[in-house]
Amino acid sequence: MMSREGITVMKIRTLGRHVREGVKNLNRNGWMSFASVSAVTFTLFILGVFLILAMNVNYFAKSVEKQVEIRVFMADLTSKEDLQKFEQSVRNMPTVESVEFISKDEGLKQFKESMGDKAYLFDGLEKGNPLPDSFVVKTKLPQDTPAVANQIKQMKSVRSLNYGEGTVEKLFAATDTVRNVGIAFIIGLGFTAMFLIANTIKLTIVARRREIEIMKLVGATNWFIRWPFFVEGLLMGVTGALIPIILLAVGYYYLLDAIHSSFEASQLFNLLPLFPLVYQVALALLAIGAFIGIWGSLVSVRRFLRV
Amino acid sequence: MIEMFDVWKTYPNGTNALKGINIRIEKGEFVYVVGPSGAGKSTFIKLMYREEKPTKGQIFLGGFNVSRIKERQIPLVRRSIGVVFQDFKLLPTLTVFENVAFAMEVIESNPKQIKPRVMDVLGLVKLKHKAKMLPSELSGGEQQRVALARALVNSPGIIIADEPTGNLDPETSWEIMKLFEEINQRGTTVVMATHNREIVNTMRKRVIAIEAGQIARDEQRGDYGYED
C-alpha cells in the first residue's frame, strides 16, 4: 500500500511530466503545431471580428430600439381630469415603462426648437396654439410597442397616435436577422477551428503511434497516455487565442480613436467603449480556444487508444 | 499461472482463429508455441495480454479473469506481463537507457527507483556499457536484448515472446535464448511463439502445437515436429 502523501506527490510529479511531454510534442512537430496555431489564430480572429461586430450591432439595435416611443395625441378640449385618468390607466399597463405628459405649450416649444433658425415663422402661434396635448409612452420591451399602441388607440379621448408604424416592425426584423446571422457564422467558424485542431493532433498522434503502442503494452493507463495530448491541444488553443486578442484589442483601440477624432464619424457611429468589450471578447476567445483545443485532442486520441 | 477454458476466437471477417482451446501453464514453466503460419499462434499469444478478446470461453492469468475484465483494468494485467516482439518495438529517438526507463515511467514508478532498476536489467542483458547509445547504433541481437530488458524491468511474472528470434541470425538467436533460459530459471514463466526448429529441438521444453485453431500436440520436452 502507498501512503496518502505518496499518491499526492506522484500526481504532482506526473502532472509535470505531462506538461513537459505536451510542450515537447509541440516542439517536435514544430511546423504542424505552427500550422494549427495559425489556423486557430485565423479562425478566432475572424470569430473575434464577428463577435465585436455582432456586439456593436446589438448595441446599436438596442439604442435604436430604446428610441422607439409612442406619441399619443389627445382630442381637443379633453378635461384635465380625463387627461389624468388616461395617464393613470396607461401607467398601470404592465408592459409600459414610462409615460410623459407634454402640454400644448410644451409641444409648441419643442416644435419651434426643432425648426432651428426658421422658428420665427411660427411666432405668434402661442395665442391660438393648434397643437393638441400629447403623451410620450415608452414600453419596457421595445417589441411590445405595437401591441401597446393598439391598446391605447381604443382608449377614450385619444385622437391619434404615432409610433413609426411599419418602420418599427421592419427595424426589429432587421436587427433580429443581423443577430442570427452573426450567431450562425460564429458557430460555423468555431466548428471549423475545432476540426483543424483535431486534425493536427491526429497527425502528431500518428507520429507517436509506436510510443503509444508501447505505453499500452507495458500497462500505462489511458489517462496517462491522453494527458500530454490534452496539454498539447490546450496550449495550441490558448496560444491561438492570444494573438487575435492582441490584434483585436489594438485594432479596436485605433478604430475608436479614428472615429472620435472625426466629428461626422462620431455622430454616425456610436460604438461600444474599449472596456469592458475587450475583456469580454478576450474571455470568449480564450474559452473557445481552450475548448476547441481540448475537444480536438480528446477526439483524436480516442481512436488510437483501442489497442 | 495461465489457464484457458474452451476459448474460441472468431474475427469480424468470419475467420475462426481458435476453436476451443484448453490449456494450463504453471508458474515458472517454459513453453514453446509452434505451428504453421496462420494456424492461430499469434491469436493465442494476443489473448494472453488482452490485445484480443476471446469470442467465447474463459482466460485466467495471474489472478485476473482476462476474458471478463473491464477496460480500466487492462493496464493492471499488462503490468504483470512482459512482451517481446520479432521487430523489437524500440523507440528510435530514445537511448537504450531511456527505452528501458520508459516502461517504468509510464506506469508512474518512483523516479528514485528507476535508474538503479534499469541499470540492473541492462546488466542482466549485458548492455550496461551501451546504455547511452541509440537503437540505430546497435546490432539486431543487441536491440532485442534492450527489448527484453524493457519487458523485464517492471518484474513481471510472465514473459510472452512472439517470434523473438525471427529477425536474428542463428548465433545471435542463441544468445537471446540463453537469456530467456536465465530469466526462466529465476522463476519467470516464459511463453514463446517460434518458428525456429533448431532451437526447439535443442533447448528442450514443453511444446504446444496449434493447428487450424486447435491444440494438435502438447508434450513436455517435445520437438518442433514440422519440416520447414
Interface residues (C-beta under 8 A of the other chain):
Chain A: M10 R13 T14 R17 R210 E211 E213 I214 M215 K216 L217 V218 G219 A220 T221 N222 F224 I225 V307
Chain B: Y49 E51 E71 R72 I74 P75 L76 V77 R78 R79 V83 K89 L91 F102 A103 E105 V106 I107 E108 N110 P111 R150 N154
